[in-house]
Amino acid sequence: MLTLCESQGAANYASSQFRDLLKAQGLDGAIVVCPAISEDFYMNAENPHYNLRIARDNWTLSCAAPAVLELLDSLTEKYSIDTNRIYGSGQSMGGMTGMALAAQRDNYFAALLPLSCKWGTNFNKGETFAGTKSFSAAADGKLIWKTDADGKAVDYNNWFYLISDDNILYYSTAGENTEYSVLFKDLCGVSPESADMYLDEKTSVESRNKIVRELTSRPSTLGIYQINLSGNVGHMSAWFYGHSTTATLEWLSKQTRESEMERAKLDLNKPFEKAAEQITDSEHIWQKKKDGSAIYIPTGKRGSGTLGYNSGCTALGTDEVLLPGR
């Protein structure tokens, strides 16, 4: 029940309102899939608490991630599904999971709606971090692809490259995510289109719709749009605003895989290199330390890629840190 009710996302997708949006576009309806993976299950001494947590705080995945892809494959085989219109949405860990799966199968999802989640990638899956065992799935070419959607050889861990042509509408709360935007700007000179949304008891659905529609109407080099939430909103309350904003569902249902295939990816399928001069401004702050100093996102050399780049990460309840970079 938690999976179905926590953010109201599943209920909105199964609603008559969403069905009417789809029918207005000449579509028959939607199949709503909500994978539920228990993260509170002790298997044995070698598989402790959180072993099945799909997306972990060090950007690694459990075996539940490829299991979700197997589930989707079984559904597309069983039912008459338009594979040009498979969508993914999720909040917090669910958002991280959706974004990770999007890199494992390039342009598989026609659009993504992540809410209140960080994005990142990790090539150092063999490194022990906060007592967590990493899971590194093998790219077999079928379940997890060895190439991008254009047939170019690629490592699915190069997440920044693989999502750079995706249709994404991202609801961000304070401190949730800056890294992808900084890397795209430093390496390629492009930034996502973004808009601010202040929320309080007077904020109406109509006002939220206006902001989303204006934002998503802008032409974009990327297919990525970011809404920066502020005001009376937190990590979890942001989920409801994203899922209950009608314009969000309108945007999602209009996206197609074809539009991603027509858009060029950023030129990031090559090794990451640091720039000779490192920028230490507020935009590049990855983490503020207790003593007032800061850890910065590495400034990438213009023209280099994100192959081998690792997102920085921390573990809740510990002082352990893996620094961002290569």
MOVENCOR-V180518 format. One record per backbone hydrogen bond with DSSP energy under -1.0 kcal/mol. CO is the residue of the C=O (numbers start at 1). NH is the residue of the N-H. E is the energy in kcal/mol with one decimal. If there is no record, write none. Layout:
co = [CO & CO]
nh = [NH & NH]
e = [E & E]
This chain:
co = [1 & 2 & 8 & 9 & 10 & 12 & 15 & 16 & 17 & 18 & 19 & 20 & 22 & 22 & 23 & 39 & 44 & 47 & 48 & 50 & 54 & 56 & 60 & 62 & 63 & 64 & 65 & 66 & 67 & 68 & 69 & 70 & 71 & 72 & 73 & 74 & 75 & 79 & 82 & 84 & 86 & 88 & 90 & 91 & 92 & 93 & 94 & 95 & 96 & 97 & 98 & 100 & 101 & 104 & 105 & 111 & 112 & 113 & 114 & 115 & 121 & 124 & 129 & 144 & 146 & 148 & 152 & 155 & 157 & 158 & 159 & 161 & 163 & 167 & 168 & 170 & 171 & 172 & 173 & 178 & 179 & 180 & 181 & 182 & 183 & 184 & 184 & 185 & 187 & 193 & 195 & 197 & 199 & 200 & 204 & 205 & 206 & 207 & 208 & 209 & 210 & 211 & 212 & 215 & 223 & 224 & 225 & 226 & 227 & 228 & 230 & 231 & 234 & 236 & 237 & 238 & 239 & 240 & 245 & 245 & 246 & 247 & 248 & 249 & 252 & 257 & 258 & 266 & 268 & 268 & 270 & 271 & 273 & 282 & 284 & 287 & 289 & 293 & 295 & 295 & 299 & 301 & 306 & 307 & 310 & 313 & 315 & 320 & 322 & 325]
nh = [5 & 6 & 12 & 13 & 14 & 15 & 19 & 20 & 21 & 22 & 23 & 24 & 25 & 27 & 26 & 50 & 47 & 43 & 51 & 53 & 62 & 59 & 56 & 65 & 67 & 68 & 69 & 70 & 71 & 72 & 73 & 74 & 75 & 76 & 77 & 78 & 79 & 81 & 85 & 257 & 110 & 113 & 115 & 94 & 96 & 97 & 98 & 99 & 100 & 101 & 102 & 104 & 105 & 145 & 108 & 88 & 169 & 90 & 171 & 92 & 311 & 127 & 132 & 141 & 154 & 151 & 148 & 158 & 159 & 162 & 163 & 164 & 166 & 112 & 225 & 227 & 116 & 229 & 176 & 182 & 183 & 184 & 185 & 186 & 187 & 188 & 190 & 189 & 303 & 226 & 228 & 230 & 232 & 203 & 208 & 209 & 210 & 211 & 212 & 213 & 214 & 215 & 216 & 218 & 168 & 193 & 170 & 195 & 172 & 197 & 199 & 233 & 238 & 239 & 241 & 242 & 243 & 244 & 248 & 249 & 250 & 251 & 252 & 253 & 255 & 261 & 262 & 268 & 270 & 306 & 307 & 305 & 301 & 285 & 297 & 295 & 292 & 289 & 286 & 287 & 275 & 304 & 309 & 272 & 325 & 322 & 318 & 315 & 313 & 310]
e = [-2.3 & -2.6 & -1.9 & -2.3 & -1.6 & -1.1 & -2.0 & -2.4 & -1.8 & -2.1 & -2.5 & -2.0 & -1.0 & -2.5 & -1.7 & -1.3 & -1.3 & -1.6 & -1.8 & -1.3 & -1.4 & -1.7 & -2.9 & -1.7 & -1.2 & -1.6 & -1.4 & -2.2 & -2.1 & -2.4 & -2.2 & -2.1 & -1.8 & -2.4 & -1.7 & -1.6 & -2.7 & -1.4 & -2.2 & -2.2 & -3.4 & -2.4 & -2.1 & -2.1 & -2.1 & -2.3 & -2.2 & -2.2 & -2.1 & -2.6 & -1.7 & -1.2 & -1.3 & -2.2 & -2.0 & -2.1 & -2.2 & -1.8 & -1.9 & -2.4 & -3.0 & -1.6 & -2.2 & -2.6 & -2.3 & -2.2 & -2.5 & -2.5 & -2.5 & -1.9 & -2.1 & -1.1 & -1.6 & -2.4 & -2.8 & -3.3 & -2.7 & -3.2 & -2.3 & -2.1 & -2.7 & -2.6 & -2.0 & -2.8 & -2.9 & -2.0 & -1.3 & -1.2 & -2.0 & -2.7 & -2.9 & -2.0 & -3.5 & -1.5 & -1.8 & -2.9 & -2.1 & -1.6 & -2.2 & -2.8 & -2.1 & -2.4 & -2.7 & -1.5 & -2.0 & -1.4 & -3.1 & -1.9 & -3.2 & -2.6 & -2.4 & -2.2 & -1.7 & -1.2 & -1.1 & -2.2 & -2.3 & -1.9 & -1.5 & -1.1 & -2.1 & -2.4 & -2.4 & -2.3 & -1.2 & -2.2 & -1.5 & -2.3 & -1.9 & -2.3 & -2.5 & -2.3 & -3.3 & -1.1 & -3.8 & -3.1 & -1.9 & -2.9 & -3.1 & -1.9 & -3.1 & -2.5 & -1.7 & -2.0 & -2.7 & -2.7 & -2.0 & -1.1 & -2.2 & -2.6]
